Amino acid sequence: MKTLQVKLKDHSYPIYIGNGLLSRSELIQPFINSKQVMIVTNETVAPLYLQTLRNTVAAAGVEDSNNKFLVLPDGEQYKNIDVLNRVFDELLKFNFGRQSVLIALGGGVVGDLTGFAAACYQRGIDFIQVPTTLLAQVDSSVGGKTGVNHALGKNMIGAFHQPVAVISDTDTLNTLEDRQLIAGSAEVIKYGLINDKDFYVWLEGNIEKVMSLDKAAMVYVIEQSCLNKANVVQRDEKENNIRAILNLGHTFGHAIETITGYTQWLHGEGVAVGMLMAAEMSRKLGWFAASDVERVKKLLQKAKLPITISNAISSEKIVEVMGVDKKVQDNKIRLVLLKSIGSATITSDFDLKLLYETIEAFQE
């Protein structure tokens, strides 16, 4: 087992990475202390891992009457206010108090929604992230971003609320659908592009090991991704400046997800196309070499990630939705772009014509 520490000004917490961690009650026990616990999961994950985690919570000293669970529908389209209210309904029904703990068992949707519920309920209760997808283990479970989607924009309603612990059991990746695994690899590639050239070079030579779930490779990519994210979050917890580089490809990708109603594109798929668009936009601005754009394209293709979008999604609509983004300042779209592999920058200093041209270059 690998143990990392996210060290923040007012709150620090461990990230545990390894196999068989769902059954280790000693990892959870320090953060619940026989309080009321509610596990929030979804219809896909519940049959696989809910009972194991409930047994672990019981072994940590939580009585049956205080060991609750809630199973939500699975899918990005359910990350909304209506489903969030189901969590509040259950917490209130069972008279959960301020010392209670939520546990998010699932992917990014479950983690974001459960974390936001924890941030809001009685003005803030503890929660533990138990991510079961690659995307969640390398990215969304770490850093304290929580929230839900709106029909007009992704993640526009939310709060910063850090977990008290993250427990990433790599065994859960063995039951992950191929499409989900592939989508998660986009966030892994992102870390190499924005902040870690050596990691990017390693991925170019080893992405096949990642996609085949090689145990050593999986632990390495999760550890390196979490280290990269923790290093950025520790410098800028609430995204006042440098933390925005973690959104490489996301402004493009979120727009694609929003326009298609959160039902056609997985988050990582949108991020993948968005990163390639960002690389090409960077080239158009004279910052990023054409050969490096090709390197990005080839790595995304090796990971079997999408690199184009349908021309049914108009560039005009994408730019319109990009204007409803948390990084917009003074009504100007800000993008995370690339200076080189391993170096990202944030800018709003570009001609909108270049943005339209970039998007249109990836439509088919």
MARRO-741801 format. One record per residue (C-alpha): residue in one letter; x, y, z. Coordinates in steps of 0.1 Angstrom, whole numbers, plus 5000, padded with zeros to 4 digits. Example, Ala and Ser with C-alpha at 12.3 -4.5 7.8 and 13.67 -1.06 7.14 Angstrom:
// MARRO-741801
a512349555078/s513749895071/
//
This chain:
// MARRO-741801
m500050005000/k501250354991/t500250645014/l500351005003/q499451315023/v497551615010/k498851905032/l496652205033/k496652515055/d493552415076/h493152045068/s495351755057/y494351405048/p495851075036/i495450905003/y495750525005/i496550334973/g496749964969/n494849634965/g492449484991/l491849815009/l488049795009/s488249525036/r490749715059/s488749855087/e491750015103/l491950265074/i488350385080/q488050355117/p490050665126/f487650885106/i484350745119/n484750655155/s481450465158/k479450765144/q476450755121/v477750645086/m475950655053/i477550505022/v476350664990/t476950454959/n475150374926/e473350084909/t476449964891/v478849964920/a476449854948/p476249484937/l479949464935/y481349634966/l478649774989/q478349475012/t482149455015/l482349815026/r479349785049/n481149495066/t484249695069/v482349985085/a480749745109/a484149595117/a485349955125/g482749965152/v479650115137/e476449945148/d473849815123/s471450085132/n473950355123/n475350175092/k473150305064/f473450315026/l471850484996/v471950354960/l471550614933/p471150574895/d474350554875/g475350824850/e476451184846/q472851294838/y471951214874/k474551444889/n471851714896/i469951894924/d467051644923/v469351344930/l471251544956/n468051594975/r467651224978/v470851224999/f469451495021/d466151305024/e467950995037/l470151195061/l467151365076/k464951055077/f467550875099/n468251185120/f471951215110/g473651475131/r476751695126/q479151415137/s477951175110/v480051075081/l479251015044/i481250765024/a481350804986/l481650464970/g481850494932/g483250714904/g483451084899/v479651144898/v479150974932/g482151144947/d481251494935/l477551464946/t478351294979/g481051554987/f478651834979/a475951685001/a478551665029/a479552025023/c475852145026/y474351915052/q474152105086/r476752335071/g479352075067/i479951715078/d482951475072/f483151255042/i485450975029/q486250914992/v486350554981/p486850584944/t486150284922/t487050424887/l490450524873/l489250874867/a488150914903/q491250744917/v493650974898/d491651294898/s488251374911/s488551214946/v491451434954/g491351814960/g487951884975/k485951994944/t482351894949/g479251984930/v476451904906/n475551994870/h473052234856/a471452204822/l473352524812/g476752424826/k478752144841/n479752164878/m478452524881/i476752454915/g479152324941/a481652394969/f485152324980/h484952055007/q487951835013/p487451465023/v488951335055/a490551045036/v490750885002/i490950504999/s491750384964/d491450014962/t493049914928/d491149584928/t487949774920/l489449864885/n489249494876/t485449524872/l485549854854/e484149864819/d486749924791/r485150254781/q485450384817/l489050274820/i489850444787/a488150764797/g490050774830/s493350754812/a492751104798/e493251254833/v496451064837/i497751194804/k496751544815/y499151544844/g502051464821/l501051744798/i500652024824/n503251954849/d505451644845/k507251584813/d509051274826/f505751114835/y504451194800/v507451024784/w506850724806/l503250714795/e504250714758/g506250394765/n503850234789/i500250334782/e499549974770/k500449844805/v498050094820/m495249994797/s495849624804/l495649694842/d499249584850/k499249604888/a502649784891/a501750024864/m498350104879/v499750184913/y502450404897/v500050614876/i497650664905/e500450764928/q502050994903/s498751154893/c497751214930/l501251354937/n500951594908/k497451704918/a498251734955/n501251954947/v499052194928/v496152184953/q498552254982/r499652574965/d496152694955/e493352504973/k490452714960/e491552774925/n492453144928/n495253104903/i497652814895/r495152534903/a493252624871/i495952434851/l494352114862/n491552204838/l493552144807/g490952034780/h488052074805/t486552394791/f486252234757/g485151904772/h482652044796/a480952224767/i480651904747/e479251724777/t476751994784/i475552034748/t474951654745/g472951644778/y475551454798/t474451134782/q476651074751/w480151164762/l482051044793/h483951324811/g487351174802/e486351144766/g485451514764/v488751604782/a490751404757/v489351594727/g489651914746/m493351854754/l494051804717/m492152114708/a494152304735/a497352164720/e496352284685/m495252624698/s498652654715/r500352574682/k498252844664/l499453094690/g503052994683/w503652844717/f503552464711/a505452274684/a503552094656/s505551784664/d504251794700/v500651824688/e501351504669/r502751344701/v499651434720/k497451294692/k499350964691/l499250904728/l495450974729/q495050724700/k497150464718/a494850494748/k491850464724/l490550804734/p488451004709/i490251284690/t487351434670/i483751544675/s480651534654/n480051834631/a476451814645/i477951994675/s478452344661/s481552554670/e479152844677/k477352644703/i480552514719/v481952864722/e478652994736/v478652724764/m482352784770/g481253124781/v479352964810/d482452834827/k483952894862/k487153024846/v485453304827/q486653644839/d485353984828/n483153804802/k486353664786/i486853284781/r490053174798/l491752864785/v494452634798/l497052604770/l500452454766/k503952614763/s505552274760/i504951914771/g505051944809/s504352324810/a500852484809/t499652834811/i496253014816/t495253284792/s492353484778/d494653674753/f493553514720/d491453594690/l488053424691/k488553354654/l491353114663/l489152934688/y486452874662/e489052754637/t490552514663/i487252354671/e486252324635/a489552144627/f488351854649/q484851824636/e483951534612/
//
